[in-house]
Amino acid sequence: MVLEKQRLNPFKIFRLGFIILFFFSGCLSIVITQIIVKILFCFNPLQQQRLLNFTKRNFIILLTFVTSLVSPTKIIITHDESIPNGTFTHHRTFTGNDIVRAALSPQAIVVANHQIYTDWLFMWWFAFISDVSDNVYIIMKKSLSKIPVLGYGMTNYRFIFLSRKWEDDKSIMIRQLKEITYFYGNKSAKAFDDLKKHWLIIFPEGTNMSDNRRKISNEYIQKNGLEPLNHVLSPRAKGLYVSVEKLSPTTKYIYDLTIAYSGHTPDEYAQDIYTLSQIFIHGKGPHSVNIHIRALDLHQIGGVNFDPEIVNSSNEIQESNLVPFQNWLYKVWCEKDALLDQFFSTKSFGAQYESIETELKLFSKWELLSIFTPTWLLLLGFYFVVKLLIMVF
């Protein structure tokens, strides 16, 4: 597929201006809410975290609205027998909007192949329809935490930022993963059951599929005598293993998502076609996204046994599990590669799988109010508190 040179016409310029204004005002509103929440609830960490998680849900509401406005996308979900039939169901809202909801586990690790910069948006939207969007944790590059406004907001979301230096990253991951499960066993958190939910999103490939990364991946595969991969990169096991080990006391499933985008051939890279500028400036995002999901029981991985003492350790991992885990993960990725081969041949993951179609969208446009209303209410409340303090003292 050869990309035509896109030009900005008056409509695109107007749309882009609106999107930039709306998105950044939404981000600013979210961050202001976070700052006020951290001040007002500094002595109540449970309620503080609950409200910060509320702003996390607001961010995916904002992203979903913006993306659906500039580049409407059809989503086709399929699953195998590991996901019970009826897990994904259509519902009609009070406004007459047809939506899809999912009854997936509220505690899970979610992995996927990595093709474009907005892969994580679709995974977070998956959490949104599963009512876990306010308890999503994403493993990201450390450099992203430096983005003005957004970086501060994502730090408050307790996303895990890694530098790709294993010794440094290991300790950071262990500490933050233990924080994720803290509320699960905290007796004082019984009134806050929603804090016990957690979805950890991680891309084991570490980066988008590209020509350069494919060459590096193929060199590694050939050097180690592994089965060739055509549509995915060789997965990295260490980061995912640490996540699986430390979350194993509270988590049963790894949800394995295989994502395929329409509009490109097996010889093309989706990242070159669906760039951020193509999606958000020119409205040329993927027409449809096919997502195949299956549930893998992390306690049934062959050769992997979790020692409770090491699982609860603050600085150790069970090194003896790494090789069998890496072998298991590579097998999972080979199966993912075969699924993508099927998709490129038939434009679907297979007629044998239950399928449900929907769109990337909100349940209701009224949800947008949750982004801005809390900010004004908190600012108003903060103003009266300060005024009262001034009057008293």
Order of alpha helices (4+ residues) and beta strands (2+ residues): alpha-alpha-beta-beta-beta-beta-alpha-beta-alpha-beta-alpha-beta-alpha-alpha-beta-alpha-alpha-beta-alpha-alpha-beta-alpha
